[in-house]
């Protein structure tokens, strides 16, 4: 069994878009803390 989460799973759990997860992982700008 694979215990690693996908970006899609993280986005769904956090109720954000996949692009938002990507921006956070890649340290892009335009991401505000909640």
PyMOL commands that set and color helices and strands:
alter all, ss='L'
color gray80, all
select helices_A, chain A and resi 7-14+18-25
alter helices_A, ss='H'
color red, helices_A
deselect
rebuild
show_as cartoon
